[in-house]
Amino acid sequence: MTQTTSIFTANLLLPAIGDAFKKLDPRQLIKNPVMFTTATVAALLTALLAIGGEPLAIGFQLQLIVWLWLTVLFGTFAEALAEGRGRAQAASLRAAKADLTAKRMLGVGETWELVAASRLEKDEVVLVETGDLIPADGEVIAGVASVNEAAITGESAPVIREAGGDRSAVTAGTRVISDQIKVRVTQEPGQGFLDRMIALVEGAERQKTPNEIALTILLVGLTIIFLIAVGTIPAFASYAGGGVPVAILAALLITLIPTTIAALLSAIGIAGMDRLVRFNVLAKSGRAVEAAGDIDVLLLDKTGTITIGDRQASKFHPLTGVTVETLASAALLSSLADETPEGRSIVVLARERHAIPTLAMPDGAEIIPFTAQTRFSGIKVGDSVIRKGAVDSILRTEPGLGATAAATELRKITDEIARGGMTPLAVSKDGKLLGVVALKDIVKAGIRERFGELRQMGIRTVMITGDNPLTAAAIAAEAGVDDFLAEATPEDKLALIRKEQQGGRLVAMCGDGTNDAPALAQADVGVAMNTGTQAAREAGNMVDLDSDPTKLIEIVGLGKQLLMTRGALTTFSVANDVAKYFAIIPAMFVVLYPGLGVLNVMGLATPQSAILSAIIFNALIIPLLVPLALKGVTYRPMPAGPLLARNLAIYGLGGLIAPFIGIKLIDLFVTGVHLA
């Protein structure tokens, strides 16, 4: 996925040439109004040559026609080449998807049947054992296994996928390399993760972004203006006692309308999506890529995003009058049904450090599930209820519990734990506080430096967590984020995003859990971690296959690069028109108005060579700029003012000077070999 395919290879160039001719179909060409206009003009001149309706040399007319058709072909070739690069990447994805089979579970028990993966329906359950390829996108509902996701992420290091928690999502085409799991299919047939990736990198489902649509409208407007302007020239020529052949008018029109950027516009968009995929990020729309280039605020979920995500129980802190064994036993019992890494670590800590025997689930026990709203879980056995969870949530379970001496002692212990950057979980039994379990968070290596880079780019980072403010502050300081939101519910995350958006800021959100899904959907750019839940991956408009929250630095850079590339080549294309104006206008009217010869600043040999040279340059500049369109303009973090000045100097001034040099060199060539 991270490998770059060179554009100068036969397996890309040859198919692109064939596809370029296929794209001459008017039904496809009309999607690009400027190139459609160019093709229409070329067809008109071809028809005039056939009927002999022009007072120009046939050889000269023929050359104009050939170069006009080449202009159109170079434009369709640029788009075909960009799509070809996407198809080359899609080939490796198809290889991962081809010939997948599934062990579909049959009712209850352990019996299964072998079927083609394409026959799987949503919500069916499959068994995946050591060495098997996971046949469809889904969620692990039983078991834990080590999975090699190299076919998707390009990374050979295996990852753990397990039932419960935020590491339950699995992707079709990845391979189980140890143990076995049962997976519930979450995709509709043909709508899986790999299917969407293949469609996107091939460009089959690429829709024009708002900026691209706005630029297309601008290009159409310029084309109409130049068409009207050129249409008035015969009247002026007639008034002066002369005439202008249609072929010359056509040449002027095509050199003045923005053919360069129009030819490259689609390729720029496709290449932008392609570059994002090579960074192991799947964008569900080009609009998300563009928005990433303009974001002001980045919200990050703490667990699994800033921290590694597997919080581990490190110590039991009993209250006065409670033995550590009593606290450990209650915590263990409340964690028997907790399949999260935190829950399992409590069981391990109680068993191994305090010799508490692992108990079986009591008969008739009622599990109290964890929810983002209650923020506690537990177990009910008969009339006895054990709860563990966030301190404030546990204190709210019983009226007056928060005003007791035990609650005061509990808060003192939890504050000390939180100041150390750990997460406290309070434990209660039958309305009586027993103590606290300390969970240790591990901040991902190098993340502080990465957040510093985001700060240099003008992006404010905000950590969102369900932890209490003291723990949140400690983790935020260690990670180097600018701000934090503690004790956050899904509703709090949504409110924060909406508040930032109402202030005119574009917001990006990184997350991996089901409780992050509403915020990911609300954010302008929602980046879901690939290790996260299916709900999170569906809600986001981007999926980071490497599950690295700091990948947003690359995403922002690529978004800015896409916008800069489009702007730079638009500037270059418009600046080109000035030089072409000085090439053709004097050539058209020098016979009628000899004084216009002073505008022939390039010293072009003859009117015919000037017109032909401008048309040739107009065509050749398109393939010469294709590598830049596909690679993108280099982005360097700097303030907007200097960045604009730099691009205007390079692409504005360059677009003005290059045609003067290019047209002059072509003029020397065409006159030297007597083409005009």
N, C-alpha and C positions, 0 to 999 in steps of 0.2 A: 504493500500500500504506500510505502514511503519512497519507493523508487521513482525516479524521474525518467520518462520516456523522451528521448531526443526526437526533435521534429525532422531531423535530417537523416531519416532512415527510409529505405525503400518500402518497408511494410506499412509506413504511414503515408509517404508521399504519393505512391501509386494509387492506393484506394481513394485518397483525397482528390486526385485529378479526376477520376471517374465520377465521384460524388459531385464535384464542381459542375460537371455537365448536366447531371441529373437535377441540380438545383436551378437550372435555367428554366425549368417548368414555371410558366407564369403564375400558377397557383401558389408556388413557394416563393417566387421572386417578388410578388406583390407585398409580401410581409416586410420588405425593405423598400419603401417608396422611392428613395434616391436611386438605388440600383435598378429598380423597375423602370424609372425614367430613362436611365442610361441605356438599358436594353431596348426600350421603345425607340429612342433616337437612333440607335444602331440599326434596328430593323427598318426604320424609315429611310435611312441613307442606303441601306442594302436594296430596298425596293426602288429608290430613285436611280441607283446605278443600273439596275436591271432594265428600267424603261428608258434610260438615257436622258433624264430630265435635268441634268446639271451641266452648266457651261465650264466645267473644270476637267482637267486631264484625268483620264480613267485611272491611271496609276496612282495619282494623288488621292482620288476618292477611295480607291481600294485600300490604300494604307490607312486612311482615316477610319474606314469601316473596321478593318482588322484590329486596330488599336482600341476602338470603342468596345468591340466584343471582348477583347482581352481584359479591358477594365472591369467588365461585368464578371468575367471568369475568375479574375484574380480575387474579386470580392467573395464569390461563392466558394473559391478554393480556401480562403482564409477561414471561413466558417466550417467547411468540411474538414480541414486539418485540425481545428480545435476539437471538433466532435470525434475525429479519429483518435486523438490522444485519449479522450474519454473512453472510447471503445476498447483501446488497448488495456486500460486499467480494468474495465469491466470484464475482460477475458479472464483475469485471475480470479475475480469474484464469481464468475460463472463456473469456473473449475471447482471452486469450493462448494457450489450449490448442486453441481451435476451429480446424478445417480445417487442422491441421498435416499436411504431407506429408513424405516422407522419400526420399532418394536411397539406396536399399539396395544395397550392394555385392554383386556377383555373383562369388563365388569369387575367384580371383587376378586381377591386372590392375586396370585402372581403369574397367571397365564397371559400370554401375549401372542400376537400374530405379526408376521413381517409384511409390511406394505410399503409402497412407494411414498416418499415424503409428500409428494404433490397431492396425495389423497387424504391427507390429514385435515380435519376440520377443527375450528376453534373450540377450545375447552376439552378436547380429547387429551388423554394422558398417555405418555410414552415412557418406556424404560430405556435408559441410556447407560451402558456398562463400559468398563475399561476398554479403550480402543475404538469405541463407537463414535461416529460423528453425530452431533446433535442435529436432528432432522428439521427442526422448526424453531422459530422464536418462541420463547415461553418463560415460565417461572418454575423454579424448583419447588416442589411441594413435599418432597420427602428425600432425605439423605443429604450427604455432603460429598463433593468430589473435586478433584483438581482438574482444571480445564485448560487446554492449550488454545489460545485465541489468535495464534500467529496468522492464520488465514485472513483475519479481519484487521488486526491491529499491526501486524508485522513484528510484534514482540514475541519471542519464543518463551519467555518466562511464564510458567503456568500461574493461574489465578484460582482462588477458591470460590466455588459457587455452592450455596447451601440454602436449605429451606428457612424461611423466616428472615427478618431483618432486611437490609438494603443491598444484599449481595445475592439476590435470588434470580435475577434476570439472566437468561442465556440466549445465545444467538445461533441461528442455523449455520452449519458449516464449521463450527468449532468442535474440537475433539476432547472427549473425556480421557484422561491419561491415568486415572486411578479411581477406585471405588465405583459406586453406581448411584444414580439419582433417578427420581421420577419427575417428569416435566409435564406441566399442563400447558398445552398450546394456546398462545394468546393472539396469534395472527390469523387473519382471514386468508384463504388460499390465494397465493400470488401477491400478497400484500406484506410480506415479511421485510425484515431489515435489509437483507441482501437484495431483494427485489427492488426496493426503493433506491438503494445505493447504485445499482446497475443502471436504473432509469435516469438517475440524476447525473452520473458521470458521463453517460452517453449523450446527455443533453435532450433526451426524448421528452422529458417533462419540464424542461426549463421554461419558465415564464418570464416575460420581461419585467424588470423591476420598475418602481415608480420613477426613479432617476433616468433609467434607460428609456422609458416611455416619454418622459418630458424632453429628453434630448432628441428622440425621434421626431417629436412634434416640431421642435426647433429646426431640425434639418429639413423637414417638409416645408416649413414656412420659408426658410431661406431659398429652397428650390423654387417655390412658387414666385417669390420676389424676383429671382434671377430670370425665371421664365418670362415674367411680364416685362422685365427690363430688356431682355434679348428680343422679345416680340415687338418692341417699339423701334428697334434699330432699322428695319427696312423702310419705315416711314421717313426717318431722318436721312437715310441714304437716297431715297427717291427725291426728297426735297433738295438734296445737294446735286441732283442730276445723275445719280449712279444707282447701282444695285449691289446687294450682297447675296451670294449664293447660299442656299439652304445648308449646304455642308459646312460652310464657314460659320454660320449662325449656330449650327449644332455643336461644332467644336468649341465655340465660345461658351455655350451653355454648360457643356459637360465639364469644362475646365474650371468654371466658376462655382458650380454647385458643389457641396461638400462630399464628394465621392469617397475621399480617403477615409474619413471617420465613419461614414455610412457603411463602407465595405468591411471595416474592422470592428464595428460596434458589437455585433453578435459574438464574434470570436473573443473579444475582451471579456464578455460576460461568462461564456462557457469556460474560458481559461481560468477565470477567477474561481469558479466552482471546482475546477480540476485541481488548482493549487491547494485549495482547502482540503480536499480529499487526500492529497499527498501529505498533508500534515495530520492525517488520521482524524479529521473532523468531518462529519457528515452534516451538511446544511440542507434543510428541507426546502429552502427557497433562496433565490438570489437576493431577495429583499433583506433577509436576515444578515447576509454577508455585508451588504451596504450599510445597514444600521450599525453593525459592529464597528465600522470605521468612524462612527460619530458618537459612540456612547460616552457618557459623562460619569456614570455611577455604576459600580459593580457590586452586587450583593452576593455573598457566598455563604452557603450553609456550612456550619463548622464541621460536624461529624462526617467523615468520609470525603470531605472536600479540603478543608484546611488541615484537619487532623487525619491520621491514617484511617480511623473509623472503628477499629476494634478496641474499644475501651475495655480495660481489664480491671477487675476488682483487685485492689492491692492491700486493703486492711479493713477490719471491722472495728468500729468505735462504739462500744456500749455506753449507755448512760449509767449514772450512779445507781447502784442497786441491781443492775442487770449484768449477768455474767456474759463473757464473750461467747461462751458455748450456746447460751440461750439465744443471743442475737444471731449467731451463725446458723443455728438450727432453723430459726424462723426464716432467715434470708434464703437458706437452701430450699426449704419447703415452698416458699413463694416463687422460686425460680425453676421448679421441676418442669413446668410447661413452657418456660421461656427459652425459645430456640435462638435468641439473639446471642452474639458473642459475649455481650455483657452478662446475660443471664447464665450462660454456661460457665463463665469465669467465676461467678459467685459460687456455683456448685463446686468447682474445682478448688477454690480457696478454702471453703468450709471443710471439704473432705481431706485435703492434703495438709493444710497448715493447722487445723484444729481437730482433726481426727473425727469429724462428724460423719457417721455412716450415710451413704447415699440411700435415701428412702425411696420406696415405691410410691407411685401416686395413690393416695388413699381412696378407698372405694367411696363412690358417691360425691367425690370432690367436685366443686364447681370452680372453673377457671375464671378469674377476672382479667379480661384482656386489656392490654395497654392501648390507649388512644391518645391522639395529639391534643384532645380537649381535656381529658382527665389527668393525663401525664402520670398515671400510676398503673400498676398491675398487681396481681396477687392470686390468692386462693381462698376458697371458703369450704371448710369441712364441718358439716353440721352447723352448730351455732358459732363456731370460731372463724374469724376472718383475719387473714394476714395480708398486709399491703406493703408494697415497696414502691418508691417513686420520688418525684421532685419534692423537696422539703415543703414548699408552700402548699402543694396539692395534698400531701398527707395531713398537714395541719388543718386543712379545710374539711377533712372527712368526718370530723366529730365536732359538734358545737362546743366552744369554749376550750378546745384542746390547745389552741395557740396561745392561750393566756396562762398556762400552767408553768410551774417551775421546770418541769421536764422539757417543755418547749423552749424555755430560755436557755437551758443547758445545750439542747439540741442545736439551737441557732449558733451558739458560741462555737461548738465543734464544727459545724458546717462552714462557718465563716473562715476558720483556720484552714480547713480542707480546700476551700475555694481560693483562698489567697495563695495556696501552693499550686494553683492551676489544675487541680483535680476536680472531679464532679462528685458531689455528695448525693447519695440515695438514702432517704429516710426509711426506716422500717417500723411498722406498728403492728400490734396484735390485739385484737378485741378492743380497739380504742385506746390502747396504752402504747406510748412511745418506747421503743427498745433501744434504738441507736442509729448509727449511720454506717453505710458501706461507702468507702472511698473508691472511685473509679478513676484510673489514670488515663489521660488523653496524651497522645504522642503527635506533636506537630510535624508535618511532612518536611523532610530535609530540603533546604535551599529556598523555602517558600518566602522567607522574609526578604531576600534579595530580589525575588521576582515581583513582590508587591512594590518594592522600591522602584522597579522599572515602570510599573503601571502608574505610579505617582508622577514620574518624570513625563509620562505621556498625558498628564492632566486628568487621570481617572481616579476618582475617590473610591476606596474599597471599604465595604461595610460587612462585617461578619454577623451572621444571624444564627442564634442558638437558643435552645430551650433551657440552657443552664442559667443559674442565678447570676446576678450582675458581677459578683466578686470573681467567680470562675471565668465568666466571659471576659472580664477586664484582664485577667492574668493571661488567658490564651491569646487575646487580641494583642497585648503588648509583646508576647513572645513571637507571634506570627508577623507583626508589623503592619496590621491593617489600620486604617484611619479612624474607624468608628465601629461600634457594635450595637446590636439589638439583642438584649437578653430576655429570657423567659418568653420567647416568641412562639405564638401559636400560628397556624396557617393563616388565620385572619389578620394577625399582626403583620405578617410578611406582605400580604396583599395591600394592606393599608399603607405600609411604608413605600411600596413600589408606586402606588397611585399618588401618594404625596409628592414623590420625586418627579413623576411624570407631569403632575399639575403645575410644578414649578418650571416646566419647559425643558426638563432634562431627559435624555435617553438612558434607559436603565437596562443593564444586563444582569442576569441571575444565573448562578451556578448552583446546581443541587443534584441529589441522587436518590432522595427518598420519596415515597408516595405523598408524604405531607408537604413536599416541595412542589408538587405538580401544579396547584393553583397559581403559585407565584411564577413558576416557569412559563405558564401559559399567558400570564398578564404582562410579563416583562417584554420589552422591545426585542431583546435577544435572550432567549432561554437556552442555556447550555446544560444539557443533562449528561451526567457521567455514565459511561457505558456499563460500569459496575453497578449502577443503580437499578431501581425497580422499573418494571415495564411501564407503569403509570408515569413515572418521571420522563422516561425516554419518549413517550408519546406526547407529553405536554410540551416539551422543549422544541424549539425550531432548529436546534443543532444538537448533535450527539458527539461528545468527545470520546473517541475509541480508546484513548490511553488513560482516561479518567484522571486527568491532570488539570486541576482548576486554573493553574497559572498558564495553561494553554491559551487562555483568553488574550495573552500578550500577542501570540502569533495570529489569533483570530482578528484582533483589532488591527494589527499590522497589515494583514491580507485585505481587510475591508478598506483600509485607507489606501492600500496599493491599487485596489480595483478602482476606487473613485479617482485617484490621481492619474492612473493610466488612461482612463476615459477622458478626463479633463485635459491631460497633456496632449493626447493625440487629436482632440478636438481643436485645441489651440494651434497645434502644428498644421492641421488641415485648413483652418480658416486663414492662417498667415500665408499659406501657399498661394491663396487666390490673388494676393497682391502682386506677386511676381508673374503669375500667369496672365493677369490683367495687362501688365506692362509688355508682355510678349505678344498678345493677340490683338489688342485694340489698335496699336499703331499699324500692325500688319493689315488689318481690315480696312482702314481708312486712309492709308498713306497715299494712295493713288488719288483719292478725292481731295484730301487735305494734306499736301506735302509737308506742311508745317508740323504735322504730328510725328514726323521723323525724329524730333528731339526727344520723344518719349521712348524711342528704341534704345534705352540705356544699356541693354545687353549687347548691342551691336550685332543683332541677328542678321544673317545673310540676305534672306528674301522673305517676303510675306508668307510664301508657302512653307518654307523651312521653319519659320517662327511658329506657325500654327501647328505643323506636324510635330515639332519638338515639344511644344506644350502638351499636346495630346499624349505623346509617348511618355513624357515625365509623369503626367497625371496617372497613367496606367502602371508604370514601373514602381512608383513610390509605394503602392499597396503591398506587393510581395516583399519589398525591402523592409516594411514596418511590421510584417507578420511576426517575426521573432520577438519584437518588443511587445506587441499586443499579447502574445501568449505567455511571455516571461513576466511581464508587468514592469512598471516603472519602480525603481528602488525606493523604498520608504525608509526615511531616517527620522526618529523622533526629534521634532523641533517645533517652535511656535508657528502658528498659522501664517503670520506676516512674512517671515523669512522664507518659509516653505513656498508661499505663493510667488514671491519675488524670484526665487531660485528656478521654479518651473517656467515662469514667464521668460526668464533670461535664456533658459535652455531650449524650450520647445516653441516659445513665441518668436524669439529672435532667430532660433535655428530654422523654424518653419518659414521665416522670411528670407533667410540667406540661401538655404539649400536649393530652392527652385531656381534662383538666379544662376547659381553655379551649374546645377544639373541641366537646365534648359540650354544654357550656353554650350556645354560639352556635347549634348545631343545634337544641337544645331551644327556644330563643327563636324560631327560624324555624318549626319544626313547630307550635308552639302559636299563633304569629302567623297562620299560614295555615290553622289548624284541621285539621292532618293527624292530630292525636291529641288 
